[in-house]
């Protein structure tokens, strides 16, 4: 399951966790009960922040836990589903007794290179990144999702070729993602959030995730999405409660926080990686967004 590496230099270190299931397992998706996770890794290992290189769905089936995601803590209980993506930093709660399922899969799993039809033509599948990071399922939703995960776990143990199992598991994962989308949609009041606004916001969110390291102007995103800057701003304000510029700035600031807290990269390198032409411009941006200098933030989070 894990491939551990450390970024060295200075005081900042972060475990970078790759998808490496134990041999002879060869699939691009693995299902783990939390009890198996605890047997594979020590409590000291699990309590440390780690930056994942795979998609991860956590479904809590009993107990309560406080799961760390980037720079916030999510309180979870039975029916909680967390959706995490490559690049995010997470931390397991080992201080409480809780159980559940982990669904791990490589980024390439949902859209293999040999696929004839690009999955980005299928709206629900390309919205994986648009799923809320935390959903609290109703009982009937929870039952269906857990049943699906348990079936997938059983199917990973089948004696069949990897190609056949990948096809089977991919279709089952698609079904679970659709269920999570339906659960999320039930919480969106169409009277308050018209479908057109929701769709535009989700497209903006995906575009920001793909381009934030290079594009820092909302006008560029409006052009990319084929809408006016005003209509884009209206959608983001309605759905997220902040302006489109604030949404973009928060995403850039989050990545800056990750790099400052979990790597030893110089500020100048971080500035360049995030698309700033001069380190001084990055420092001004960070001070404005975080109310701290990059150096002070790094010292606080790596002490």
C-alpha positions as CSV (number, residue, x, y, z in Angstrom):
1,X,0.0,0.0,0.0
2,X,2.7,2.5,0.9
3,X,5.9,3.7,-0.8
4,X,7.5,6.0,1.8
5,X,9.9,8.8,0.9
6,X,11.0,11.9,2.7
7,X,11.8,15.4,1.5
8,X,15.0,16.3,3.2
9,X,16.7,19.5,4.2
10,X,16.0,21.9,7.0
11,X,13.4,20.9,9.5
12,X,10.5,20.3,7.2
13,X,9.8,16.7,6.3
14,X,6.7,15.0,4.9
15,X,5.9,11.4,4.2
16,X,5.1,11.1,0.5
17,X,2.9,8.0,0.2
18,X,2.6,6.2,-3.1
19,X,0.3,3.4,-4.1
20,X,2.3,0.1,-3.6
21,X,0.1,-2.8,-2.5
22,X,2.0,-5.9,-1.2
23,X,3.0,-8.5,-3.7
24,X,1.6,-10.5,-5.4
25,X,-1.4,-8.0,-5.6
26,X,-1.2,-6.3,-9.0
27,X,-4.4,-4.3,-9.3
28,X,-4.6,-0.5,-9.6
29,X,-7.3,-0.4,-6.9
30,X,-7.2,-1.8,-3.4
31,X,-9.9,-2.1,-0.7
32,X,-8.8,-2.2,2.9
33,X,-10.6,-2.5,6.2
34,X,-9.2,0.0,8.7
35,X,-8.3,-3.0,10.9
36,X,-5.9,-4.2,8.2
37,X,-4.4,-0.7,7.9
38,X,-3.6,-0.8,11.6
39,X,-1.9,-4.2,11.2
40,X,0.2,-3.0,8.3
41,X,1.4,0.3,9.8
42,X,2.3,1.4,13.3
43,X,0.4,4.1,15.2
44,X,3.5,6.3,15.0
45,X,3.4,6.0,11.2
46,X,-0.3,6.7,10.9
47,X,-0.4,9.7,13.1
48,X,2.1,11.6,11.0
49,X,1.0,13.9,8.2
50,X,1.4,12.2,4.8
51,X,1.0,13.5,1.3
52,X,-0.8,10.9,-0.8
53,X,-0.1,10.2,-4.5
54,X,-3.4,8.3,-5.1
55,X,-7.1,8.8,-4.7
56,X,-8.5,7.7,-1.4
57,X,-12.1,7.2,-0.2
58,X,-12.6,6.6,3.5
59,X,-16.0,5.4,4.7
60,X,-16.5,5.2,8.5
61,X,-18.7,2.3,9.7
62,X,-18.4,2.7,13.5
63,X,-16.9,4.9,16.1
64,X,-15.7,8.5,15.8
65,X,-12.5,10.0,14.6
66,X,-10.9,13.4,13.8
67,X,-9.3,13.1,10.4
68,X,-6.7,15.7,9.4
69,X,-7.0,17.0,5.8
70,X,-4.5,19.7,4.9
71,X,-4.9,22.3,7.5
72,X,-8.2,21.4,9.0
73,X,-9.7,18.6,11.1
74,X,-12.9,16.8,10.0
75,X,-15.0,15.2,12.6
76,X,-16.3,11.8,11.4
77,X,-18.7,9.2,12.6
78,X,-20.7,6.3,11.1
79,X,-21.8,7.3,7.6
80,X,-19.0,9.8,7.1
81,X,-17.3,9.6,3.7
82,X,-14.0,11.4,3.0
83,X,-12.8,11.9,-0.6
84,X,-9.1,12.8,-0.9
85,X,-7.0,13.3,-4.0
86,X,-3.4,13.1,-5.0
87,X,-1.4,15.9,-3.5
88,X,-3.5,16.4,-0.4
89,X,-1.9,16.0,3.0
90,X,-3.8,13.8,5.5
91,X,-3.4,12.5,9.0
92,X,-5.2,9.4,10.6
93,X,-6.7,9.6,14.0
94,X,-5.1,6.8,16.1
95,X,-6.3,8.1,19.4
96,X,-9.9,6.7,19.1
97,X,-11.4,3.3,18.2
98,X,-13.1,3.6,14.9
99,X,-13.6,1.2,11.9
100,X,-14.4,1.6,8.3
101,X,-13.2,1.0,4.7
102,X,-10.4,2.5,2.6
103,X,-10.7,2.6,-1.2
104,X,-7.4,3.5,-2.8
105,X,-6.8,3.8,-6.5
106,X,-4.2,5.2,-8.9
107,X,-5.2,8.3,-10.9
108,X,-5.1,6.3,-14.1
109,X,-7.6,3.7,-12.8
110,X,-10.8,5.6,-13.8
111,X,-9.5,6.4,-17.3
112,X,-7.1,3.8,-18.6
113,X,-5.0,4.7,-21.6
114,X,-6.7,2.1,-23.7
115,X,-10.1,3.5,-23.1
116,X,-11.9,4.2,-26.5
117,X,-14.2,6.9,-25.0
118,X,-12.5,9.6,-22.9
119,X,-14.2,9.6,-19.5
120,X,-14.2,13.4,-19.5
121,X,-17.1,13.2,-21.9
122,X,-19.1,11.6,-19.1
123,X,-19.9,14.4,-16.7
124,X,-20.4,12.4,-13.5
125,X,-17.0,10.7,-13.8
126,X,-15.0,13.8,-14.5
127,X,-16.6,15.3,-11.4
128,X,-14.5,13.1,-9.0
129,X,-12.7,16.3,-7.9
130,X,-16.0,18.0,-7.5
131,X,-17.2,15.7,-4.7
132,X,-17.3,17.3,-1.3
133,X,-14.3,16.3,0.8
134,X,-16.7,15.2,3.5
135,X,-20.2,13.8,3.1
136,X,-22.4,12.6,5.9
137,X,-24.7,9.9,4.4
138,X,-28.2,9.1,5.3
139,X,-28.8,5.5,6.4
140,X,-30.1,4.3,3.1
141,X,-27.2,6.0,1.3
142,X,-24.7,4.5,3.7
143,X,-26.1,1.0,3.3
144,X,-25.8,1.1,-0.5
145,X,-22.2,2.5,-0.4
146,X,-21.0,0.1,2.2
147,X,-22.6,-2.8,0.3
148,X,-20.8,-1.7,-2.9
149,X,-17.4,-1.4,-1.2
150,X,-17.8,-4.8,0.5
151,X,-18.6,-6.4,-2.9
152,X,-15.6,-4.7,-4.4
153,X,-13.4,-6.1,-1.6
154,X,-14.7,-9.6,-2.2
155,X,-14.1,-9.2,-6.0
156,X,-10.5,-8.1,-5.5
157,X,-9.9,-11.6,-4.2
158,X,-11.2,-13.4,-7.3
159,X,-9.0,-15.6,-9.3
160,X,-9.2,-13.8,-12.6
161,X,-6.9,-11.8,-14.9
162,X,-6.0,-8.2,-13.9
163,X,-7.7,-6.9,-17.1
164,X,-11.0,-8.6,-16.2
165,X,-10.9,-7.5,-12.6
166,X,-10.0,-4.0,-13.5
167,X,-13.1,-3.8,-15.8
168,X,-15.3,-5.2,-13.0
169,X,-13.9,-3.0,-10.3
170,X,-14.0,0.1,-12.4
171,X,-17.7,-0.3,-13.1
172,X,-18.3,-0.9,-9.4
173,X,-16.3,2.2,-8.4
174,X,-18.3,4.3,-11.0
175,X,-21.5,3.1,-9.3
176,X,-20.2,4.2,-5.9
177,X,-19.2,7.6,-7.2
178,X,-22.6,8.1,-8.8
179,X,-24.2,7.2,-5.4
180,X,-22.0,9.8,-3.7
181,X,-22.9,12.4,-6.4
182,X,-26.6,11.7,-5.8
183,X,-26.1,12.0,-2.0
184,X,-24.4,15.3,-2.6
185,X,-27.1,16.5,-5.0
186,X,-29.8,15.8,-2.5
187,X,-28.2,18.4,-0.2
188,X,-28.2,21.1,-2.9
189,X,-31.5,23.0,-2.9
190,X,-32.4,23.7,-6.6
191,X,-34.4,26.7,-5.5
192,X,-31.3,28.3,-4.1
193,X,-28.7,26.9,-6.4
194,X,-30.0,26.6,-10.0
195,X,-28.4,23.7,-11.9
196,X,-26.8,26.0,-14.4
197,X,-25.0,27.9,-11.6
198,X,-23.9,24.6,-9.9
199,X,-22.5,23.3,-13.2
200,X,-20.6,26.5,-13.9
201,X,-19.1,26.5,-10.4
202,X,-18.0,22.9,-10.7
203,X,-16.4,23.6,-14.1
204,X,-14.6,26.5,-12.6
205,X,-13.4,24.4,-9.6
206,X,-12.0,21.8,-11.9
207,X,-10.3,24.4,-14.1
208,X,-8.7,26.1,-11.1
209,X,-7.4,22.7,-9.9
210,X,-5.8,22.1,-13.2
211,X,-4.4,25.5,-13.9
212,X,-3.9,27.4,-10.7
213,X,-0.1,27.1,-10.8
214,X,-0.1,29.1,-14.1
215,X,-3.3,31.1,-14.3
216,X,-3.9,33.7,-11.6
217,X,-6.6,35.9,-13.4
218,X,-10.3,35.1,-13.2
219,X,-10.7,36.6,-16.7
220,X,-8.6,33.8,-18.1
221,X,-10.8,31.2,-16.5
222,X,-14.0,32.8,-17.8
223,X,-12.5,32.7,-21.3
224,X,-11.5,29.1,-20.8
225,X,-15.0,28.2,-19.7
226,X,-16.8,30.2,-22.4
227,X,-18.7,32.6,-20.2
228,X,-18.4,36.2,-19.0
229,X,-16.4,37.1,-15.9
230,X,-19.6,38.5,-14.4
231,X,-21.6,35.3,-14.9
232,X,-18.7,33.2,-13.5
233,X,-18.5,35.5,-10.5
234,X,-22.2,35.2,-9.9
235,X,-22.1,31.4,-9.9
236,X,-19.1,31.2,-7.5
237,X,-20.6,33.7,-5.1
238,X,-23.9,31.8,-5.1
239,X,-22.5,28.4,-4.5
240,X,-19.3,29.0,-2.5
241,X,-20.3,32.3,-0.8
242,X,-17.0,34.0,-1.9
243,X,-15.9,35.8,-5.1
244,X,-14.2,33.9,-7.9
245,X,-11.0,35.7,-7.2
246,X,-11.1,34.7,-3.5
247,X,-11.8,31.1,-4.5
248,X,-8.7,31.1,-6.8
249,X,-6.5,32.9,-4.2
250,X,-7.5,30.4,-1.5
251,X,-6.5,27.5,-3.7
252,X,-3.1,29.1,-4.5
253,X,-2.6,29.9,-0.8
254,X,-3.4,26.3,0.2
255,X,-0.7,24.9,-2.1
256,X,1.7,27.5,-0.7
257,X,0.9,26.3,2.8
258,X,1.5,22.7,1.9
259,X,4.8,23.4,0.3
260,X,6.0,25.6,3.2
261,X,4.8,23.3,6.0
262,X,5.7,19.9,4.4
263,X,8.8,20.6,2.3
264,X,12.1,22.4,2.7
265,X,11.9,24.2,-0.6
266,X,13.2,27.8,-0.6
267,X,10.5,30.5,-0.8
268,X,11.9,31.5,-4.2
269,X,11.4,28.0,-5.6
270,X,7.9,27.8,-4.2
271,X,7.1,31.2,-5.7
272,X,8.3,30.0,-9.1
273,X,6.4,26.7,-8.8
274,X,3.2,28.6,-8.1
275,X,3.5,30.9,-11.1
276,X,4.8,34.1,-9.5
277,X,7.3,36.0,-11.6
278,X,9.1,37.4,-8.5
279,X,9.5,36.0,-5.0
280,X,8.5,39.4,-3.6
281,X,5.1,39.2,-5.3
282,X,4.6,35.8,-3.8
283,X,5.5,37.1,-0.3
284,X,3.0,40.0,-0.7
285,X,0.3,37.6,-1.9
286,X,0.9,35.2,1.0
287,X,0.9,38.0,3.6
288,X,-2.4,39.2,2.3
289,X,-4.1,35.8,2.2
290,X,-2.7,34.2,5.3
291,X,-1.8,37.2,7.5
292,X,1.7,35.8,8.0
293,X,4.9,35.9,6.2
294,X,6.0,32.6,4.5
295,X,8.9,32.3,7.0
296,X,6.6,32.7,10.0
297,X,4.1,30.2,8.7
298,X,6.8,27.7,8.0
299,X,8.3,28.1,11.5
300,X,4.9,27.7,13.2
301,X,4.1,24.5,11.3
302,X,7.5,22.8,11.4
303,X,8.4,23.4,15.0
